[in-house]
Amino acid sequence: MRRMAPVKVIFHFPKTEEGNKVLAMRVAEVHANAVIQRIKDLDCSRAQKLELLDAIIESKQQTPQPIG
């Protein structure tokens, strides 16, 4: 697997609960897009890619959500 150079990031955490929620949604969106792109880049049929995506979604739906 190809290794990427480390990236330095300066992160300023939100100071409000609303800011935390917005951040969580943006992080989730970036993560989902990364997963989708990795699936698209796989060397397999479209049907296999859809099957994998469905399995990921099903797995997530079965995972208990944190309270709060």
ABEGO torsion letter per residue (X at the ends): XBBBBBBBBBBBBBABAAAAAAAAAAAAAAAAAAAAAAAAABBBBAAAAAAAAAAAAAAAAABBBBBX
